[in-house]
């Protein structure tokens, strides 16, 4: 049995602000630029709620070791 568990962490190498989008991109095996663009569009559509969610994620998601 393979017990490899994926863990969501903030990226240390692939970051622009706090590494949240880089970590999400690595977790889902998607380019982080696509995650950033989706996050930007969602933030604009939700009148800035995405920014609040990003800040909470930056606090809650641990940084990569």
PDBQT receptor file of N, H, CA, C and O in Angstrom, charges set to zero:
ATOM      1  N   UNK A   1       0.834  -1.189   0.000  1.00  0.00    +0.000 N 
ATOM      2  CA  UNK A   1       0.000   0.000   0.000  1.00  0.00    +0.000 C 
ATOM      3  C   UNK A   1       0.873   1.244   0.000  1.00  0.00    +0.000 C 
ATOM      4  O   UNK A   1       1.890   1.312   0.690  1.00  0.00    +0.000 OA
ATOM      5  N   UNK A   2       0.466   2.197  -0.765  1.00  0.00    +0.000 N 
ATOM      6  H   UNK A   2      -0.361   2.142  -1.325  1.00  0.00    +0.000 HD
ATOM      7  CA  UNK A   2       1.194   3.451  -0.834  1.00  0.00    +0.000 C 
ATOM      8  C   UNK A   2       0.504   4.461   0.076  1.00  0.00    +0.000 C 
ATOM      9  O   UNK A   2      -0.667   4.784  -0.119  1.00  0.00    +0.000 OA
ATOM     10  N   UNK A   3       1.228   4.951   1.058  1.00  0.00    +0.000 N 
ATOM     11  H   UNK A   3       2.180   4.689   1.216  1.00  0.00    +0.000 HD
ATOM     12  CA  UNK A   3       0.643   5.886   2.025  1.00  0.00    +0.000 C 
ATOM     13  C   UNK A   3       1.146   7.307   1.817  1.00  0.00    +0.000 C 
ATOM     14  O   UNK A   3       1.245   8.075   2.774  1.00  0.00    +0.000 OA
ATOM     15  N   UNK A   4       1.466   7.665   0.572  1.00  0.00    +0.000 N 
ATOM     16  H   UNK A   4       1.386   7.041  -0.206  1.00  0.00    +0.000 HD
ATOM     17  CA  UNK A   4       1.879   9.035   0.287  1.00  0.00    +0.000 C 
ATOM     18  C   UNK A   4       0.666   9.953   0.392  1.00  0.00    +0.000 C 
ATOM     19  O   UNK A   4      -0.329   9.778  -0.311  1.00  0.00    +0.000 OA
ATOM     20  N   UNK A   5       0.767  10.910   1.263  1.00  0.00    +0.000 N 
ATOM     21  H   UNK A   5       1.576  11.052   1.835  1.00  0.00    +0.000 HD
ATOM     22  CA  UNK A   5      -0.326  11.839   1.485  1.00  0.00    +0.000 C 
ATOM     23  C   UNK A   5       0.083  13.205   0.957  1.00  0.00    +0.000 C 
ATOM     24  O   UNK A   5       1.136  13.729   1.319  1.00  0.00    +0.000 OA
ATOM     25  N   UNK A   6      -0.748  13.775   0.105  1.00  0.00    +0.000 N 
ATOM     26  H   UNK A   6      -1.604  13.349  -0.190  1.00  0.00    +0.000 HD
ATOM     27  CA  UNK A   6      -0.485  15.124  -0.374  1.00  0.00    +0.000 C 
ATOM     28  C   UNK A   6      -0.876  16.102   0.724  1.00  0.00    +0.000 C 
ATOM     29  O   UNK A   6      -1.914  15.946   1.367  1.00  0.00    +0.000 OA
ATOM     30  N   UNK A   7      -0.042  17.104   0.931  1.00  0.00    +0.000 N 
ATOM     31  H   UNK A   7       0.801  17.231   0.409  1.00  0.00    +0.000 HD
ATOM     32  CA  UNK A   7      -0.323  18.102   1.943  1.00  0.00    +0.000 C 
ATOM     33  C   UNK A   7      -0.284  19.480   1.288  1.00  0.00    +0.000 C 
ATOM     34  O   UNK A   7       0.647  19.803   0.550  1.00  0.00    +0.000 OA
ATOM     35  N   UNK A   8      -1.295  20.277   1.564  1.00  0.00    +0.000 N 
ATOM     36  H   UNK A   8      -2.051  20.014   2.164  1.00  0.00    +0.000 HD
ATOM     37  CA  UNK A   8      -1.358  21.633   1.027  1.00  0.00    +0.000 C 
ATOM     38  C   UNK A   8      -0.465  22.528   1.867  1.00  0.00    +0.000 C 
ATOM     39  O   UNK A   8      -0.695  22.706   3.063  1.00  0.00    +0.000 OA
ATOM     40  N   UNK A   9       0.552  23.087   1.232  1.00  0.00    +0.000 N 
ATOM     41  H   UNK A   9       0.738  22.942   0.260  1.00  0.00    +0.000 HD
ATOM     42  CA  UNK A   9       1.474  24.010   1.904  1.00  0.00    +0.000 C 
ATOM     43  C   UNK A   9       1.722  25.207   0.997  1.00  0.00    +0.000 C 
ATOM     44  O   UNK A   9       1.561  25.123  -0.221  1.00  0.00    +0.000 OA
ATOM     45  N   UNK A  10       2.115  26.319   1.604  1.00  0.00    +0.000 N 
ATOM     46  H   UNK A  10       2.246  26.387   2.594  1.00  0.00    +0.000 HD
ATOM     47  CA  UNK A  10       2.499  27.498   0.826  1.00  0.00    +0.000 C 
ATOM     48  C   UNK A  10       3.883  27.261   0.233  1.00  0.00    +0.000 C 
ATOM     49  O   UNK A  10       4.767  26.730   0.906  1.00  0.00    +0.000 OA
ATOM     50  N   UNK A  11       4.067  27.643  -0.991  1.00  0.00    +0.000 N 
ATOM     51  H   UNK A  11       3.349  28.075  -1.538  1.00  0.00    +0.000 HD
ATOM     52  CA  UNK A  11       5.327  27.421  -1.694  1.00  0.00    +0.000 C 
ATOM     53  C   UNK A  11       6.375  28.440  -1.254  1.00  0.00    +0.000 C 
ATOM     54  O   UNK A  11       6.069  29.615  -1.055  1.00  0.00    +0.000 OA
ATOM     55  N   UNK A  12       7.616  27.971  -1.105  1.00  0.00    +0.000 N 
ATOM     56  H   UNK A  12       7.864  27.016  -1.267  1.00  0.00    +0.000 HD
ATOM     57  CA  UNK A  12       8.723  28.884  -0.806  1.00  0.00    +0.000 C 
ATOM     58  C   UNK A  12       9.369  29.378  -2.096  1.00  0.00    +0.000 C 
ATOM     59  O   UNK A  12       9.870  30.502  -2.144  1.00  0.00    +0.000 OA
ATOM     60  N   UNK A  13       9.365  28.558  -3.133  1.00  0.00    +0.000 N 
ATOM     61  H   UNK A  13       8.958  27.646  -3.094  1.00  0.00    +0.000 HD
ATOM     62  CA  UNK A  13      10.054  28.892  -4.371  1.00  0.00    +0.000 C 
ATOM     63  C   UNK A  13       9.149  29.594  -5.382  1.00  0.00    +0.000 C 
ATOM     64  O   UNK A  13       9.593  30.507  -6.078  1.00  0.00    +0.000 OA
ATOM     65  N   UNK A  14       7.910  29.184  -5.466  1.00  0.00    +0.000 N 
ATOM     66  H   UNK A  14       7.549  28.443  -4.901  1.00  0.00    +0.000 HD
ATOM     67  CA  UNK A  14       6.982  29.693  -6.467  1.00  0.00    +0.000 C 
ATOM     68  C   UNK A  14       5.981  30.625  -5.804  1.00  0.00    +0.000 C 
ATOM     69  O   UNK A  14       4.815  30.277  -5.618  1.00  0.00    +0.000 OA
ATOM     70  N   UNK A  15       6.456  31.817  -5.450  1.00  0.00    +0.000 N 
ATOM     71  H   UNK A  15       7.403  32.099  -5.601  1.00  0.00    +0.000 HD
ATOM     72  CA  UNK A  15       5.544  32.748  -4.790  1.00  0.00    +0.000 C 
ATOM     73  C   UNK A  15       5.724  34.160  -5.303  1.00  0.00    +0.000 C 
ATOM     74  O   UNK A  15       6.802  34.547  -5.754  1.00  0.00    +0.000 OA
ATOM     75  N   UNK A  16       4.654  34.915  -5.225  1.00  0.00    +0.000 N 
ATOM     76  H   UNK A  16       3.778  34.600  -4.858  1.00  0.00    +0.000 HD
ATOM     77  CA  UNK A  16       4.697  36.331  -5.542  1.00  0.00    +0.000 C 
ATOM     78  C   UNK A  16       4.451  37.146  -4.277  1.00  0.00    +0.000 C 
ATOM     79  O   UNK A  16       5.132  38.142  -4.032  1.00  0.00    +0.000 OA
ATOM     80  N   UNK A  17       3.482  36.726  -3.481  1.00  0.00    +0.000 N 
ATOM     81  H   UNK A  17       2.929  35.917  -3.680  1.00  0.00    +0.000 HD
ATOM     82  CA  UNK A  17       3.223  37.397  -2.207  1.00  0.00    +0.000 C 
ATOM     83  C   UNK A  17       3.551  36.454  -1.055  1.00  0.00    +0.000 C 
ATOM     84  O   UNK A  17       4.587  36.589  -0.405  1.00  0.00    +0.000 OA
ATOM     85  N   UNK A  18       2.672  35.516  -0.813  1.00  0.00    +0.000 N 
ATOM     86  H   UNK A  18       1.829  35.406  -1.340  1.00  0.00    +0.000 HD
ATOM     87  CA  UNK A  18       2.845  34.598   0.324  1.00  0.00    +0.000 C 
ATOM     88  C   UNK A  18       3.011  33.145  -0.098  1.00  0.00    +0.000 C 
ATOM     89  O   UNK A  18       3.275  32.296   0.752  1.00  0.00    +0.000 OA
ATOM     90  N   UNK A  19       2.867  32.834  -1.366  1.00  0.00    +0.000 N 
ATOM     91  H   UNK A  19       2.652  33.525  -2.057  1.00  0.00    +0.000 HD
ATOM     92  CA  UNK A  19       3.038  31.471  -1.842  1.00  0.00    +0.000 C 
ATOM     93  C   UNK A  19       1.784  30.629  -1.836  1.00  0.00    +0.000 C 
ATOM     94  O   UNK A  19       1.852  29.417  -2.042  1.00  0.00    +0.000 OA
ATOM     95  N   UNK A  20       0.637  31.247  -1.604  1.00  0.00    +0.000 N 
ATOM     96  H   UNK A  20       0.582  32.231  -1.436  1.00  0.00    +0.000 HD
ATOM     97  CA  UNK A  20      -0.617  30.494  -1.536  1.00  0.00    +0.000 C 
ATOM     98  C   UNK A  20      -0.964  29.903  -2.908  1.00  0.00    +0.000 C 
ATOM     99  O   UNK A  20      -1.257  28.711  -3.007  1.00  0.00    +0.000 OA
ATOM    100  N   UNK A  21      -0.936  30.700  -3.936  1.00  0.00    +0.000 N 
ATOM    101  H   UNK A  21      -0.698  31.668  -3.855  1.00  0.00    +0.000 HD
ATOM    102  CA  UNK A  21      -1.288  30.211  -5.277  1.00  0.00    +0.000 C 
ATOM    103  C   UNK A  21      -0.272  29.194  -5.784  1.00  0.00    +0.000 C 
ATOM    104  O   UNK A  21      -0.642  28.233  -6.460  1.00  0.00    +0.000 OA
ATOM    105  N   UNK A  22       0.999  29.393  -5.467  1.00  0.00    +0.000 N 
ATOM    106  H   UNK A  22       1.300  30.173  -4.919  1.00  0.00    +0.000 HD
ATOM    107  CA  UNK A  22       2.019  28.417  -5.842  1.00  0.00    +0.000 C 
ATOM    108  C   UNK A  22       1.796  27.087  -5.159  1.00  0.00    +0.000 C 
ATOM    109  O   UNK A  22       1.982  26.034  -5.768  1.00  0.00    +0.000 OA
ATOM    110  N   UNK A  23       1.400  27.126  -3.899  1.00  0.00    +0.000 N 
ATOM    111  H   UNK A  23       1.249  27.982  -3.405  1.00  0.00    +0.000 HD
ATOM    112  CA  UNK A  23       1.113  25.899  -3.161  1.00  0.00    +0.000 C 
ATOM    113  C   UNK A  23      -0.123  25.193  -3.675  1.00  0.00    +0.000 C 
ATOM    114  O   UNK A  23      -0.146  23.966  -3.772  1.00  0.00    +0.000 OA
ATOM    115  N   UNK A  24      -1.152  25.958  -4.006  1.00  0.00    +0.000 N 
ATOM    116  H   UNK A  24      -1.134  26.954  -3.927  1.00  0.00    +0.000 HD
ATOM    117  CA  UNK A  24      -2.374  25.368  -4.554  1.00  0.00    +0.000 C 
ATOM    118  C   UNK A  24      -2.089  24.758  -5.925  1.00  0.00    +0.000 C 
ATOM    119  O   UNK A  24      -2.598  23.685  -6.248  1.00  0.00    +0.000 OA
ATOM    120  N   UNK A  25      -1.281  25.437  -6.726  1.00  0.00    +0.000 N 
ATOM    121  H   UNK A  25      -0.867  26.309  -6.464  1.00  0.00    +0.000 HD
ATOM    122  CA  UNK A  25      -0.907  24.909  -8.029  1.00  0.00    +0.000 C 
ATOM    123  C   UNK A  25      -0.134  23.602  -7.912  1.00  0.00    +0.000 C 
ATOM    124  O   UNK A  25      -0.370  22.666  -8.677  1.00  0.00    +0.000 OA
ATOM    125  N   UNK A  26       0.788  23.537  -6.957  1.00  0.00    +0.000 N 
ATOM    126  H   UNK A  26       0.980  24.297  -6.337  1.00  0.00    +0.000 HD
ATOM    127  CA  UNK A  26       1.561  22.311  -6.750  1.00  0.00    +0.000 C 
ATOM    128  C   UNK A  26       0.670  21.188  -6.231  1.00  0.00    +0.000 C 
ATOM    129  O   UNK A  26       0.846  20.033  -6.619  1.00  0.00    +0.000 OA
ATOM    130  N   UNK A  27      -0.275  21.508  -5.366  1.00  0.00    +0.000 N 
ATOM    131  H   UNK A  27      -0.418  22.446  -5.051  1.00  0.00    +0.000 HD
ATOM    132  CA  UNK A  27      -1.167  20.502  -4.789  1.00  0.00    +0.000 C 
ATOM    133  C   UNK A  27      -2.042  19.858  -5.862  1.00  0.00    +0.000 C 
ATOM    134  O   UNK A  27      -2.227  18.641  -5.872  1.00  0.00    +0.000 OA
ATOM    135  N   UNK A  28      -2.578  20.680  -6.762  1.00  0.00    +0.000 N 
ATOM    136  H   UNK A  28      -2.428  21.669  -6.754  1.00  0.00    +0.000 HD
ATOM    137  CA  UNK A  28      -3.462  20.172  -7.816  1.00  0.00    +0.000 C 
ATOM    138  C   UNK A  28      -2.719  19.868  -9.113  1.00  0.00    +0.000 C 
ATOM    139  O   UNK A  28      -3.340  19.494 -10.108  1.00  0.00    +0.000 OA
ATOM    140  N   UNK A  29      -1.389  20.026  -9.112  1.00  0.00    +0.000 N 
ATOM    141  H   UNK A  29      -0.885  20.330  -8.304  1.00  0.00    +0.000 HD
ATOM    142  CA  UNK A  29      -0.545  19.756 -10.273  1.00  0.00    +0.000 C 
ATOM    143  C   UNK A  29      -0.977  20.604 -11.471  1.00  0.00    +0.000 C 
ATOM    144  O   UNK A  29      -1.133  20.103 -12.584  1.00  0.00    +0.000 OA
ATOM    145  N   UNK A  30      -1.165  21.906 -11.212  1.00  0.00    +0.000 N 
ATOM    146  H   UNK A  30      -1.038  22.313 -10.308  1.00  0.00    +0.000 HD
ATOM    147  CA  UNK A  30      -1.574  22.872 -12.220  1.00  0.00    +0.000 C 
ATOM    148  C   UNK A  30      -0.568  24.028 -12.168  1.00  0.00    +0.000 C 
ATOM    149  O   UNK A  30       0.009  24.308 -11.117  1.00  0.00    +0.000 OA
ATOM    150  N   UNK A  31      -0.367  24.685 -13.292  1.00  0.00    +0.000 N 
ATOM    151  H   UNK A  31      -0.835  24.457 -14.146  1.00  0.00    +0.000 HD
ATOM    152  CA  UNK A  31       0.535  25.837 -13.330  1.00  0.00    +0.000 C 
ATOM    153  C   UNK A  31       0.016  26.931 -12.393  1.00  0.00    +0.000 C 
ATOM    154  O   UNK A  31      -1.172  27.254 -12.400  1.00  0.00    +0.000 OA
ATOM    155  N   UNK A  32       0.916  27.494 -11.591  1.00  0.00    +0.000 N 
ATOM    156  H   UNK A  32       1.881  27.231 -11.584  1.00  0.00    +0.000 HD
ATOM    157  CA  UNK A  32       0.502  28.491 -10.605  1.00  0.00    +0.000 C 
ATOM    158  C   UNK A  32      -0.011  29.772 -11.255  1.00  0.00    +0.000 C 
ATOM    159  O   UNK A  32      -0.790  30.501 -10.641  1.00  0.00    +0.000 OA
ATOM    160  N   UNK A  33       0.410  30.059 -12.484  1.00  0.00    +0.000 N 
ATOM    161  H   UNK A  33       1.043  29.467 -12.983  1.00  0.00    +0.000 HD
ATOM    162  CA  UNK A  33      -0.091  31.239 -13.185  1.00  0.00    +0.000 C 
ATOM    163  C   UNK A  33      -1.585  31.112 -13.447  1.00  0.00    +0.000 C 
ATOM    164  O   UNK A  33      -2.320  32.094 -13.343  1.00  0.00    +0.000 OA
ATOM    165  N   UNK A  34      -2.032  29.925 -13.780  1.00  0.00    +0.000 N 
ATOM    166  H   UNK A  34      -1.435  29.128 -13.864  1.00  0.00    +0.000 HD
ATOM    167  CA  UNK A  34      -3.462  29.691 -14.003  1.00  0.00    +0.000 C 
ATOM    168  C   UNK A  34      -4.225  29.879 -12.707  1.00  0.00    +0.000 C 
ATOM    169  O   UNK A  34      -5.307  30.465 -12.702  1.00  0.00    +0.000 OA
ATOM    170  N   UNK A  35      -3.667  29.382 -11.599  1.00  0.00    +0.000 N 
ATOM    171  H   UNK A  35      -2.788  28.905 -11.603  1.00  0.00    +0.000 HD
ATOM    172  CA  UNK A  35      -4.320  29.553 -10.294  1.00  0.00    +0.000 C 
ATOM    173  C   UNK A  35      -4.407  31.034  -9.948  1.00  0.00    +0.000 C 
ATOM    174  O   UNK A  35      -5.435  31.496  -9.453  1.00  0.00    +0.000 OA
ATOM    175  N   UNK A  36      -3.338  31.779 -10.204  1.00  0.00    +0.000 N 
ATOM    176  H   UNK A  36      -2.503  31.403 -10.606  1.00  0.00    +0.000 HD
ATOM    177  CA  UNK A  36      -3.343  33.224  -9.923  1.00  0.00    +0.000 C 
ATOM    178  C   UNK A  36      -4.396  33.961 -10.755  1.00  0.00    +0.000 C 
ATOM    179  O   UNK A  36      -5.099  34.835 -10.246  1.00  0.00    +0.000 OA
ATOM    180  N   UNK A  37      -4.498  33.602 -12.035  1.00  0.00    +0.000 N 
ATOM    181  H   UNK A  37      -3.927  32.893 -12.448  1.00  0.00    +0.000 HD
ATOM    182  CA  UNK A  37      -5.491  34.248 -12.896  1.00  0.00    +0.000 C 
ATOM    183  C   UNK A  37      -6.910  33.931 -12.455  1.00  0.00    +0.000 C 
ATOM    184  O   UNK A  37      -7.768  34.814 -12.443  1.00  0.00    +0.000 OA
ATOM    185  N   UNK A  38      -7.166  32.677 -12.091  1.00  0.00    +0.000 N 
ATOM    186  H   UNK A  38      -6.470  31.960 -12.101  1.00  0.00    +0.000 HD
ATOM    187  CA  UNK A  38      -8.495  32.299 -11.601  1.00  0.00    +0.000 C 
ATOM    188  C   UNK A  38      -8.805  33.045 -10.315  1.00  0.00    +0.000 C 
ATOM    189  O   UNK A  38      -9.919  33.534 -10.126  1.00  0.00    +0.000 OA
ATOM    190  N   UNK A  39      -7.809  33.134  -9.424  1.00  0.00    +0.000 N 
ATOM    191  H   UNK A  39      -6.904  32.738  -9.577  1.00  0.00    +0.000 HD
ATOM    192  CA  UNK A  39      -8.000  33.839  -8.153  1.00  0.00    +0.000 C 
ATOM    193  C   UNK A  39      -8.285  35.322  -8.397  1.00  0.00    +0.000 C 
ATOM    194  O   UNK A  39      -9.127  35.912  -7.722  1.00  0.00    +0.000 OA
ATOM    195  N   UNK A  40      -7.581  35.925  -9.366  1.00  0.00    +0.000 N 
ATOM    196  H   UNK A  40      -6.897  35.445  -9.915  1.00  0.00    +0.000 HD
ATOM    197  CA  UNK A  40      -7.794  37.329  -9.691  1.00  0.00    +0.000 C 
ATOM    198  C   UNK A  40      -9.208  37.570 -10.206  1.00  0.00    +0.000 C 
ATOM    199  O   UNK A  40      -9.879  38.511  -9.780  1.00  0.00    +0.000 OA
ATOM    200  N   UNK A  41      -9.655  36.718 -11.120  1.00  0.00    +0.000 N 
ATOM    201  H   UNK A  41      -9.111  35.954 -11.465  1.00  0.00    +0.000 HD
ATOM    202  CA  UNK A  41     -11.008  36.868 -11.673  1.00  0.00    +0.000 C 
ATOM    203  C   UNK A  41     -12.054  36.692 -10.573  1.00  0.00    +0.000 C 
ATOM    204  O   UNK A  41     -13.011  37.462 -10.497  1.00  0.00    +0.000 OA
ATOM    205  N   UNK A  42     -11.874  35.686  -9.724  1.00  0.00    +0.000 N 
ATOM    206  H   UNK A  42     -11.096  35.061  -9.785  1.00  0.00    +0.000 HD
ATOM    207  CA  UNK A  42     -12.826  35.462  -8.633  1.00  0.00    +0.000 C 
ATOM    208  C   UNK A  42     -12.834  36.637  -7.654  1.00  0.00    +0.000 C 
ATOM    209  O   UNK A  42     -13.884  36.996  -7.121  1.00  0.00    +0.000 OA
ATOM    210  N   UNK A  43     -11.675  37.227  -7.422  1.00  0.00    +0.000 N 
ATOM    211  H   UNK A  43     -10.823  36.935  -7.855  1.00  0.00    +0.000 HD
ATOM    212  CA  UNK A  43     -11.601  38.382  -6.517  1.00  0.00    +0.000 C 
ATOM    213  C   UNK A  43     -12.316  39.590  -7.099  1.00  0.00    +0.000 C 
ATOM    214  O   UNK A  43     -12.975  40.341  -6.380  1.00  0.00    +0.000 OA
ATOM    215  N   UNK A  44     -12.180  39.771  -8.411  1.00  0.00    +0.000 N 
ATOM    216  H   UNK A  44     -11.645  39.161  -8.995  1.00  0.00    +0.000 HD
ATOM    217  CA  UNK A  44     -12.842  40.912  -9.047  1.00  0.00    +0.000 C 
ATOM    218  C   UNK A  44     -14.351  40.724  -9.085  1.00  0.00    +0.000 C 
ATOM    219  O   UNK A  44     -15.103  41.678  -8.884  1.00  0.00    +0.000 OA
ATOM    220  N   UNK A  45     -14.793  39.506  -9.340  1.00  0.00    +0.000 N 
ATOM    221  H   UNK A  45     -14.182  38.731  -9.504  1.00  0.00    +0.000 HD
ATOM    222  CA  UNK A  45     -16.231  39.227  -9.419  1.00  0.00    +0.000 C 
ATOM    223  C   UNK A  45     -16.877  39.328  -8.041  1.00  0.00    +0.000 C 
ATOM    224  O   UNK A  45     -18.027  39.751  -7.923  1.00  0.00    +0.000 OA
ATOM    225  N   UNK A  46     -16.141  38.942  -7.000  1.00  0.00    +0.000 N 
ATOM    226  H   UNK A  46     -15.207  38.598  -7.096  1.00  0.00    +0.000 HD
ATOM    227  CA  UNK A  46     -16.721  38.923  -5.652  1.00  0.00    +0.000 C 
ATOM    228  C   UNK A  46     -16.466  40.211  -4.878  1.00  0.00    +0.000 C 
ATOM    229  O   UNK A  46     -16.599  40.237  -3.655  1.00  0.00    +0.000 OA
ATOM    230  N   UNK A  47     -16.105  41.269  -5.577  1.00  0.00    +0.000 N 
ATOM    231  H   UNK A  47     -15.997  41.248  -6.571  1.00  0.00    +0.000 HD
ATOM    232  CA  UNK A  47     -15.877  42.585  -4.962  1.00  0.00    +0.000 C 
ATOM    233  C   UNK A  47     -14.811  42.543  -3.867  1.00  0.00    +0.000 C 
ATOM    234  O   UNK A  47     -14.961  43.192  -2.832  1.00  0.00    +0.000 OA
ATOM    235  N   UNK A  48     -13.750  41.792  -4.086  1.00  0.00    +0.000 N 
ATOM    236  H   UNK A  48     -13.628  41.264  -4.927  1.00  0.00    +0.000 HD
ATOM    237  CA  UNK A  48     -12.627  41.785  -3.161  1.00  0.00    +0.000 C 
ATOM    238  C   UNK A  48     -12.649  40.726  -2.086  1.00  0.00    +0.000 C 
ATOM    239  O   UNK A  48     -11.736  40.665  -1.263  1.00  0.00    +0.000 OA
ATOM    240  N   UNK A  49     -13.671  39.888  -2.073  1.00  0.00    +0.000 N 
ATOM    241  H   UNK A  49     -14.413  39.937  -2.741  1.00  0.00    +0.000 HD
ATOM    242  CA  UNK A  49     -13.723  38.825  -1.070  1.00  0.00    +0.000 C 
ATOM    243  C   UNK A  49     -12.563  37.857  -1.250  1.00  0.00    +0.000 C 
ATOM    244  O   UNK A  49     -12.087  37.272  -0.277  1.00  0.00    +0.000 OA
ATOM    245  N   UNK A  50     -12.104  37.684  -2.483  1.00  0.00    +0.000 N 
ATOM    246  H   UNK A  50     -12.491  38.159  -3.273  1.00  0.00    +0.000 HD
ATOM    247  CA  UNK A  50     -10.971  36.813  -2.763  1.00  0.00    +0.000 C 
ATOM    248  C   UNK A  50      -9.710  37.265  -2.051  1.00  0.00    +0.000 C 
ATOM    249  O   UNK A  50      -8.892  36.433  -1.657  1.00  0.00    +0.000 OA
ATOM    250  N   UNK A  51      -9.537  38.577  -1.879  1.00  0.00    +0.000 N 
ATOM    251  H   UNK A  51     -10.202  39.253  -2.199  1.00  0.00    +0.000 HD
ATOM    252  CA  UNK A  51      -8.384  39.106  -1.145  1.00  0.00    +0.000 C 
ATOM    253  C   UNK A  51      -8.439  38.690   0.320  1.00  0.00    +0.000 C 
ATOM    254  O   UNK A  51      -7.422  38.313   0.902  1.00  0.00    +0.000 OA
ATOM    255  N   UNK A  52      -9.615  38.760   0.907  1.00  0.00    +0.000 N 
ATOM    256  H   UNK A  52     -10.441  39.067   0.434  1.00  0.00    +0.000 HD
ATOM    257  CA  UNK A  52      -9.785  38.337   2.291  1.00  0.00    +0.000 C 
ATOM    258  C   UNK A  52      -9.517  36.840   2.430  1.00  0.00    +0.000 C 
ATOM    259  O   UNK A  52      -8.871  36.413   3.387  1.00  0.00    +0.000 OA
ATOM    260  N   UNK A  53     -10.007  36.045   1.485  1.00  0.00    +0.000 N 
ATOM    261  H   UNK A  53     -10.532  36.392   0.708  1.00  0.00    +0.000 HD
ATOM    262  CA  UNK A  53      -9.774  34.602   1.509  1.00  0.00    +0.000 C 
ATOM    263  C   UNK A  53      -8.282  34.311   1.345  1.00  0.00    +0.000 C 
ATOM    264  O   UNK A  53      -7.754  33.406   1.991  1.00  0.00    +0.000 OA
ATOM    265  N   UNK A  54      -7.600  35.071   0.489  1.00  0.00    +0.000 N 
ATOM    266  H   UNK A  54      -8.029  35.807  -0.036  1.00  0.00    +0.000 HD
ATOM    267  CA  UNK A  54      -6.154  34.886   0.297  1.00  0.00    +0.000 C 
ATOM    268  C   UNK A  54      -5.403  35.172   1.606  1.00  0.00    +0.000 C 
ATOM    269  O   UNK A  54      -4.512  34.413   1.988  1.00  0.00    +0.000 OA
ATOM    270  N   UNK A  55      -5.755  36.238   2.273  1.00  0.00    +0.000 N 
ATOM    271  H   UNK A  55      -6.479  36.854   1.962  1.00  0.00    +0.000 HD
ATOM    272  CA  UNK A  55      -5.085  36.573   3.542  1.00  0.00    +0.000 C 
ATOM    273  C   UNK A  55      -5.317  35.503   4.599  1.00  0.00    +0.000 C 
ATOM    274  O   UNK A  55      -4.402  35.149   5.342  1.00  0.00    +0.000 OA
ATOM    275  N   UNK A  56      -6.525  34.994   4.667  1.00  0.00    +0.000 N 
ATOM    276  H   UNK A  56      -7.269  35.282   4.063  1.00  0.00    +0.000 HD
ATOM    277  CA  UNK A  56      -6.817  33.908   5.625  1.00  0.00    +0.000 C 
ATOM    278  C   UNK A  56      -6.029  32.663   5.247  1.00  0.00    +0.000 C 
ATOM    279  O   UNK A  56      -5.478  31.991   6.119  1.00  0.00    +0.000 OA
ATOM    280  N   UNK A  57      -5.970  32.349   3.956  1.00  0.00    +0.000 N 
ATOM    281  H   UNK A  57      -6.418  32.894   3.248  1.00  0.00    +0.000 HD
ATOM    282  CA  UNK A  57      -5.206  31.176   3.515  1.00  0.00    +0.000 C 
ATOM    283  C   UNK A  57      -3.720  31.338   3.824  1.00  0.00    +0.000 C 
ATOM    284  O   UNK A  57      -3.054  30.365   4.177  1.00  0.00    +0.000 OA
ATOM    285  N   UNK A  58      -3.197  32.554   3.695  1.00  0.00    +0.000 N 
ATOM    286  H   UNK A  58      -3.739  33.344   3.408  1.00  0.00    +0.000 HD
ATOM    287  CA  UNK A  58      -1.789  32.809   3.984  1.00  0.00    +0.000 C 
ATOM    288  C   UNK A  58      -1.487  32.593   5.467  1.00  0.00    +0.000 C 
ATOM    289  O   UNK A  58      -0.369  32.226   5.829  1.00  0.00    +0.000 OA
ATOM    290  N   UNK A  59      -2.470  32.817   6.310  1.00  0.00    +0.000 N 
ATOM    291  H   UNK A  59      -3.378  33.114   6.016  1.00  0.00    +0.000 HD
ATOM    292  CA  UNK A  59      -2.282  32.617   7.746  1.00  0.00    +0.000 C 
ATOM    293  C   UNK A  59      -2.478  31.153   8.119  1.00  0.00    +0.000 C 
ATOM    294  O   UNK A  59      -1.743  30.621   8.950  1.00  0.00    +0.000 OA
ATOM    295  N   UNK A  60      -3.456  30.504   7.515  1.00  0.00    +0.000 N 
ATOM    296  H   UNK A  60      -4.054  30.937   6.840  1.00  0.00    +0.000 HD
ATOM    297  CA  UNK A  60      -3.838  29.143   7.916  1.00  0.00    +0.000 C 
ATOM    298  C   UNK A  60      -2.949  28.074   7.288  1.00  0.00    +0.000 C 
ATOM    299  O   UNK A  60      -2.581  27.117   7.968  1.00  0.00    +0.000 OA
ATOM    300  N   UNK A  61      -2.599  28.206   6.028  1.00  0.00    +0.000 N 
ATOM    301  H   UNK A  61      -2.898  28.983   5.475  1.00  0.00    +0.000 HD
ATOM    302  CA  UNK A  61      -1.815  27.178   5.337  1.00  0.00    +0.000 C 
ATOM    303  C   UNK A  61      -0.360  27.282   5.768  1.00  0.00    +0.000 C 
ATOM    304  O   UNK A  61       0.234  28.356   5.671  1.00  0.00    +0.000 OA
ATOM    305  N   UNK A  62       0.225  26.190   6.242  1.00  0.00    +0.000 N 
ATOM    306  H   UNK A  62      -0.257  25.317   6.322  1.00  0.00    +0.000 HD
ATOM    307  CA  UNK A  62       1.622  26.240   6.690  1.00  0.00    +0.000 C 
ATOM    308  C   UNK A  62       2.581  26.388   5.515  1.00  0.00    +0.000 C 
ATOM    309  O   UNK A  62       2.282  25.990   4.389  1.00  0.00    +0.000 OA
ATOM    310  N   UNK A  63       3.750  26.976   5.809  1.00  0.00    +0.000 N 
ATOM    311  H   UNK A  63       3.993  27.299   6.724  1.00  0.00    +0.000 HD
ATOM    312  CA  UNK A  63       4.763  27.149   4.765  1.00  0.00    +0.000 C 
ATOM    313  C   UNK A  63       5.524  25.850   4.543  1.00  0.00    +0.000 C 
ATOM    314  O   UNK A  63       5.733  25.063   5.466  1.00  0.00    +0.000 OA
ATOM    315  N   UNK A  64       5.926  25.650   3.316  1.00  0.00    +0.000 N 
ATOM    316  H   UNK A  64       5.756  26.290   2.566  1.00  0.00    +0.000 HD
ATOM    317  CA  UNK A  64       6.681  24.462   2.935  1.00  0.00    +0.000 C 
ATOM    318  C   UNK A  64       8.009  24.411   3.691  1.00  0.00    +0.000 C 
ATOM    319  O   UNK A  64       8.663  25.435   3.889  1.00  0.00    +0.000 OA
ATOM    320  N   UNK A  65       8.389  23.216   4.104  1.00  0.00    +0.000 N 
ATOM    321  H   UNK A  65       7.858  22.384   3.943  1.00  0.00    +0.000 HD
ATOM    322  CA  UNK A  65       9.641  23.081   4.842  1.00  0.00    +0.000 C 
ATOM    323  C   UNK A  65      10.789  22.745   3.943  1.00  0.00    +0.000 C 
ATOM    324  O   UNK A  65      11.918  22.597   4.412  1.00  0.00    +0.000 OA
TER     325      UNK A  65
